[in-house]
Structure formats: C-alpha cells, structure tokens
Amino acid sequence: MVILVVEDEVGIADFLERGLRAEGYEVRVAGDGEAGARLALDPEVDLVVLDRMLPGRDGLEVLAAIRRNKPALPVIMLTAKTEVADRIEGLDRGATDYVTKPFSFGELVARVRAHLRQADSEAATALEAGDIRLDLVERRAERDGLSVDLPKREAELLAYLIRHAGRVCTHGEILAAVWEYDHDPGTNIVQVYIGYLRRKLALPDSPAPIETVRSVGYKLREG
C-alpha cells in the first residue's frame, strides 16, 4: 500500500514517513500543495494524509483536485484548526476523515488501516448492510424478497450509503463521492435521489432504512 503524505512542516512529515514505513507502508512525501496535487494523481497512491494549511495550494484546493480526478481515494486531513466548523467544512468538501494536531500516531494509523480496508471492499461485486443487498454489476438492489433494478446514479448512491452504513453521510460527502461536485450548497439533488431510493426500497410494512439527519445528511441503518 502506498501512502502520500502532504505536509510542509518538515518535522511532522519526517515523523509520519518514518512511522508509516515502520508499519509496512510505502510512503511518498510532498512539501507543498502543488506537488501534493500532482503526486496524488499517481494511480499507485492508495491513501493521502493531507495537511490543510499548505504553501502553493491550500489543502482544500488540493482536496478538490483529488476529488475531481479520484473521487474514491481516501483522504485524511491533518490540521491545527480545531473548530467544529473547520472540521465540517473539510468533510463537506470531500475529506474521508479529519484529524487535528497534536494527534496520536496510533490513532492515525488505526484510521489509515480502516480506510484502506474500506477501499479494498469497494472492489467487491456485491455489498450488503442490514437487509439490503446491492449487486454492483447488475445494479440490482434486493430487500427481503423485493428486487429492483436501479439506474447508474441511484446504484452509486446506494453503494455509498451501504459502504458507510451506520454513520451519517453529509450532503457534501455524498455530492463529492457520487456526483463529483466540490461544493454546491444550493443543490437538492441528493434529497431527490434519496427520495427515489426510499420509494423503491420501501416494503408494505417497512419503510426504507434511510434516515434523514436534519441539516447534516443521511444515514443507512445497519439493522
């Protein structure tokens, strides 16, 4: 597995490089946003650890460039900004995870492992969560005897919800992953497509297990 570290503080970059190599990963390092955006597009890169405050190009700009070209690439943002609003903005722009400085290296490695495992699972041909199964090849969703074929975008949205079952997926995360939008607070396209899925996956005595989390996003219940 190849991890790209984009960090301009030499001490932190060196610490991360040595620590991740000791965990068995191949590590590449970029010291500014321009280099980070360029190296992230290498097909060999499996995950990016991205500082938010960078020279050349800001971390959010680098994140936007990654999402335009590699929407599924896991990106863990590192930042000294601890405000909740800053974390929400990073996640809404498409960050997979968010870690504030100072951080525990053990916790960071655990998050790296978790996101790499999740990325590996995306190569599967079928996904399951709770009583929903999605055949990624046929784009067919099944739920307790119900079988329905889905258009491409609805299948991609359901796949994203299944892969993140049990946690809230924000509007920004869904837009970045499914529609490859950087940020568009005015669009209601996610709400519209959630409505499509709810109608198609509803059973006579059981609504689709997709919860709305007001002003944040949606969550697929695991059971």
Contacts in CASP RR format, 6 or more apart in sequence:
PFRMAT RR
TARGET T0000
AUTHOR 0000-0000-0000
METHOD contacts of the structure
MODEL  1
MVILVVEDEVGIADFLERGLRAEGYEVRVAGDGEAGARLALDPEVDLVVL
DRMLPGRDGLEVLAAIRRNKPALPVIMLTAKTEVADRIEGLDRGATDYVT
KPFSFGELVARVRAHLRQADSEAATALEAGDIRLDLVERRAERDGLSVDL
PKREAELLAYLIRHAGRVCTHGEILAAVWEYDHDPGTNIVQVYIGYLRRK
LALPDSPAPIETVRSVGYKLREG
1 25 0 8 1.000
1 26 0 8 1.000
1 46 0 8 1.000
1 47 0 8 1.000
1 116 0 8 1.000
2 25 0 8 1.000
2 26 0 8 1.000
2 27 0 8 1.000
2 28 0 8 1.000
2 42 0 8 1.000
2 44 0 8 1.000
2 45 0 8 1.000
2 46 0 8 1.000
2 47 0 8 1.000
3 20 0 8 1.000
3 25 0 8 1.000
3 26 0 8 1.000
3 27 0 8 1.000
3 28 0 8 1.000
3 45 0 8 1.000
3 46 0 8 1.000
3 47 0 8 1.000
3 48 0 8 1.000
3 49 0 8 1.000
3 112 0 8 1.000
4 27 0 8 1.000
4 28 0 8 1.000
4 29 0 8 1.000
4 30 0 8 1.000
4 36 0 8 1.000
4 39 0 8 1.000
4 40 0 8 1.000
4 42 0 8 1.000
4 45 0 8 1.000
4 47 0 8 1.000
4 48 0 8 1.000
4 49 0 8 1.000
5 13 0 8 1.000
5 16 0 8 1.000
5 17 0 8 1.000
5 20 0 8 1.000
5 27 0 8 1.000
5 28 0 8 1.000
5 29 0 8 1.000
5 30 0 8 1.000
5 48 0 8 1.000
5 49 0 8 1.000
6 29 0 8 1.000
6 30 0 8 1.000
6 31 0 8 1.000
6 33 0 8 1.000
6 35 0 8 1.000
6 36 0 8 1.000
6 39 0 8 1.000
6 40 0 8 1.000
6 48 0 8 1.000
6 49 0 8 1.000
6 50 0 8 1.000
6 51 0 8 1.000
6 54 0 8 1.000
6 59 0 8 1.000
6 62 0 8 1.000
7 13 0 8 1.000
7 16 0 8 1.000
7 29 0 8 1.000
7 30 0 8 1.000
7 31 0 8 1.000
7 49 0 8 1.000
7 51 0 8 1.000
7 78 0 8 1.000
8 31 0 8 1.000
8 32 0 8 1.000
8 51 0 8 1.000
8 53 0 8 1.000
8 54 0 8 1.000
8 55 0 8 1.000
9 51 0 8 1.000
12 51 0 8 1.000
12 78 0 8 1.000
12 101 0 8 1.000
13 29 0 8 1.000
13 31 0 8 1.000
15 105 0 8 1.000
16 27 0 8 1.000
16 29 0 8 1.000
16 49 0 8 1.000
16 105 0 8 1.000
16 108 0 8 1.000
17 27 0 8 1.000
17 29 0 8 1.000
19 105 0 8 1.000
19 109 0 8 1.000
20 27 0 8 1.000
20 109 0 8 1.000
20 112 0 8 1.000
21 27 0 8 1.000
23 109 0 8 1.000
23 112 0 8 1.000
25 112 0 8 1.000
28 39 0 8 1.000
28 42 0 8 1.000
28 45 0 8 1.000
30 36 0 8 1.000
30 38 0 8 1.000
30 39 0 8 1.000
31 54 0 8 1.000
31 55 0 8 1.000
32 54 0 8 1.000
32 55 0 8 1.000
32 56 0 8 1.000
32 57 0 8 1.000
33 54 0 8 1.000
33 55 0 8 1.000
33 56 0 8 1.000
33 57 0 8 1.000
33 58 0 8 1.000
33 59 0 8 1.000
33 61 0 8 1.000
33 62 0 8 1.000
34 56 0 8 1.000
34 57 0 8 1.000
36 50 0 8 1.000
36 57 0 8 1.000
36 62 0 8 1.000
37 57 0 8 1.000
37 61 0 8 1.000
37 62 0 8 1.000
37 65 0 8 1.000
37 66 0 8 1.000
39 45 0 8 1.000
40 48 0 8 1.000
40 62 0 8 1.000
40 65 0 8 1.000
40 66 0 8 1.000
40 70 0 8 1.000
40 73 0 8 1.000
41 66 0 8 1.000
41 69 0 8 1.000
41 70 0 8 1.000
45 73 0 8 1.000
46 73 0 8 1.000
46 74 0 8 1.000
46 116 0 8 1.000
46 119 0 8 1.000
47 73 0 8 1.000
47 74 0 8 1.000
47 75 0 8 1.000
47 76 0 8 1.000
47 112 0 8 1.000
47 115 0 8 1.000
47 116 0 8 1.000
47 119 0 8 1.000
48 66 0 8 1.000
48 73 0 8 1.000
48 74 0 8 1.000
48 75 0 8 1.000
48 76 0 8 1.000
49 76 0 8 1.000
49 78 0 8 1.000
49 108 0 8 1.000
49 112 0 8 1.000
50 59 0 8 1.000
50 62 0 8 1.000
50 63 0 8 1.000
50 75 0 8 1.000
50 76 0 8 1.000
50 77 0 8 1.000
50 78 0 8 1.000
50 95 0 8 1.000
51 59 0 8 1.000
51 77 0 8 1.000
51 78 0 8 1.000
51 79 0 8 1.000
52 58 0 8 1.000
52 59 0 8 1.000
52 60 0 8 1.000
52 77 0 8 1.000
52 78 0 8 1.000
52 79 0 8 1.000
52 80 0 8 1.000
52 81 0 8 1.000
52 86 0 8 1.000
52 90 0 8 1.000
53 59 0 8 1.000
53 79 0 8 1.000
53 80 0 8 1.000
53 81 0 8 1.000
54 62 0 8 1.000
57 65 0 8 1.000
59 77 0 8 1.000
60 89 0 8 1.000
60 90 0 8 1.000
60 93 0 8 1.000
63 75 0 8 1.000
63 77 0 8 1.000
63 90 0 8 1.000
63 93 0 8 1.000
63 94 0 8 1.000
63 95 0 8 1.000
64 93 0 8 1.000
64 182 0 8 1.000
66 73 0 8 1.000
66 75 0 8 1.000
67 93 0 8 1.000
67 94 0 8 1.000
67 176 0 8 1.000
67 180 0 8 1.000
67 182 0 8 1.000
68 180 0 8 1.000
68 182 0 8 1.000
71 176 0 8 1.000
71 177 0 8 1.000
71 180 0 8 1.000
72 119 0 8 1.000
72 122 0 8 1.000
72 177 0 8 1.000
73 119 0 8 1.000
74 96 0 8 1.000
74 97 0 8 1.000
74 115 0 8 1.000
74 116 0 8 1.000
74 118 0 8 1.000
74 119 0 8 1.000
75 94 0 8 1.000
75 95 0 8 1.000
75 96 0 8 1.000
75 97 0 8 1.000
76 95 0 8 1.000
76 96 0 8 1.000
76 97 0 8 1.000
76 98 0 8 1.000
76 99 0 8 1.000
76 108 0 8 1.000
76 111 0 8 1.000
76 112 0 8 1.000
76 115 0 8 1.000
77 90 0 8 1.000
77 95 0 8 1.000
77 97 0 8 1.000
77 98 0 8 1.000
77 99 0 8 1.000
78 99 0 8 1.000
78 100 0 8 1.000
78 101 0 8 1.000
78 103 0 8 1.000
79 86 0 8 1.000
79 98 0 8 1.000
79 99 0 8 1.000
79 100 0 8 1.000
79 101 0 8 1.000
80 100 0 8 1.000
80 101 0 8 1.000
81 87 0 8 1.000
81 100 0 8 1.000
82 100 0 8 1.000
87 98 0 8 1.000
87 100 0 8 1.000
88 170 0 8 1.000
90 98 0 8 1.000
91 98 0 8 1.000
91 170 0 8 1.000
91 172 0 8 1.000
91 173 0 8 1.000
92 170 0 8 1.000
92 171 0 8 1.000
92 172 0 8 1.000
92 173 0 8 1.000
92 183 0 8 1.000
93 172 0 8 1.000
93 176 0 8 1.000
93 182 0 8 1.000
93 183 0 8 1.000
94 172 0 8 1.000
94 173 0 8 1.000
94 176 0 8 1.000
94 177 0 8 1.000
96 115 0 8 1.000
97 111 0 8 1.000
97 115 0 8 1.000
99 107 0 8 1.000
99 108 0 8 1.000
99 111 0 8 1.000
118 163 0 8 1.000
121 127 0 8 1.000
121 163 0 8 1.000
122 163 0 8 1.000
124 136 0 8 1.000
125 135 0 8 1.000
125 136 0 8 1.000
125 137 0 8 1.000
126 133 0 8 1.000
126 134 0 8 1.000
126 135 0 8 1.000
126 136 0 8 1.000
127 133 0 8 1.000
127 134 0 8 1.000
127 136 0 8 1.000
127 159 0 8 1.000
127 162 0 8 1.000
127 163 0 8 1.000
128 134 0 8 1.000
128 162 0 8 1.000
129 161 0 8 1.000
129 162 0 8 1.000
129 165 0 8 1.000
129 166 0 8 1.000
129 220 0 8 1.000
129 222 0 8 1.000
129 223 0 8 1.000
130 165 0 8 1.000
130 209 0 8 1.000
130 221 0 8 1.000
130 222 0 8 1.000
130 223 0 8 1.000
131 143 0 8 1.000
131 144 0 8 1.000
131 209 0 8 1.000
131 223 0 8 1.000
132 141 0 8 1.000
132 142 0 8 1.000
132 143 0 8 1.000
132 158 0 8 1.000
132 162 0 8 1.000
132 201 0 8 1.000
132 209 0 8 1.000
132 220 0 8 1.000
133 141 0 8 1.000
133 142 0 8 1.000
133 143 0 8 1.000
134 140 0 8 1.000
134 141 0 8 1.000
134 142 0 8 1.000
134 155 0 8 1.000
134 158 0 8 1.000
134 159 0 8 1.000
134 162 0 8 1.000
135 141 0 8 1.000
135 142 0 8 1.000
136 155 0 8 1.000
136 159 0 8 1.000
138 149 0 8 1.000
139 149 0 8 1.000
139 150 0 8 1.000
139 151 0 8 1.000
139 152 0 8 1.000
139 155 0 8 1.000
140 147 0 8 1.000
140 148 0 8 1.000
140 149 0 8 1.000
140 150 0 8 1.000
141 147 0 8 1.000
141 148 0 8 1.000
141 149 0 8 1.000
141 150 0 8 1.000
141 155 0 8 1.000
141 158 0 8 1.000
141 200 0 8 1.000
141 201 0 8 1.000
142 148 0 8 1.000
143 201 0 8 1.000
143 203 0 8 1.000
143 208 0 8 1.000
144 203 0 8 1.000
144 206 0 8 1.000
146 201 0 8 1.000
146 203 0 8 1.000
148 200 0 8 1.000
148 201 0 8 1.000
150 158 0 8 1.000
150 197 0 8 1.000
150 200 0 8 1.000
153 178 0 8 1.000
153 179 0 8 1.000
153 193 0 8 1.000
154 193 0 8 1.000
154 196 0 8 1.000
154 197 0 8 1.000
154 200 0 8 1.000
156 178 0 8 1.000
157 174 0 8 1.000
157 178 0 8 1.000
157 190 0 8 1.000
157 193 0 8 1.000
157 194 0 8 1.000
157 197 0 8 1.000
158 197 0 8 1.000
160 169 0 8 1.000
160 174 0 8 1.000
160 177 0 8 1.000
160 178 0 8 1.000
161 169 0 8 1.000
161 197 0 8 1.000
161 210 0 8 1.000
161 218 0 8 1.000
161 220 0 8 1.000
162 220 0 8 1.000
164 220 0 8 1.000
165 220 0 8 1.000
165 221 0 8 1.000
165 222 0 8 1.000
166 219 0 8 1.000
166 220 0 8 1.000
166 221 0 8 1.000
166 222 0 8 1.000
167 219 0 8 1.000
168 213 0 8 1.000
168 216 0 8 1.000
168 217 0 8 1.000
168 218 0 8 1.000
168 219 0 8 1.000
169 217 0 8 1.000
169 218 0 8 1.000
169 219 0 8 1.000
170 216 0 8 1.000
170 217 0 8 1.000
171 185 0 8 1.000
171 190 0 8 1.000
171 216 0 8 1.000
171 217 0 8 1.000
172 181 0 8 1.000
172 183 0 8 1.000
172 190 0 8 1.000
174 190 0 8 1.000
174 217 0 8 1.000
174 218 0 8 1.000
175 181 0 8 1.000
175 183 0 8 1.000
175 184 0 8 1.000
175 187 0 8 1.000
175 189 0 8 1.000
175 190 0 8 1.000
176 182 0 8 1.000
178 190 0 8 1.000
178 193 0 8 1.000
179 189 0 8 1.000
181 187 0 8 1.000
190 217 0 8 1.000
190 218 0 8 1.000
194 210 0 8 1.000
194 212 0 8 1.000
194 218 0 8 1.000
197 208 0 8 1.000
197 210 0 8 1.000
198 207 0 8 1.000
198 208 0 8 1.000
198 210 0 8 1.000
199 208 0 8 1.000
200 208 0 8 1.000
201 208 0 8 1.000
201 209 0 8 1.000
201 210 0 8 1.000
202 208 0 8 1.000
209 220 0 8 1.000
209 221 0 8 1.000
209 223 0 8 1.000
210 218 0 8 1.000
210 219 0 8 1.000
210 220 0 8 1.000
210 221 0 8 1.000
211 218 0 8 1.000
211 219 0 8 1.000
211 220 0 8 1.000
211 221 0 8 1.000
212 218 0 8 1.000
213 219 0 8 1.000
END
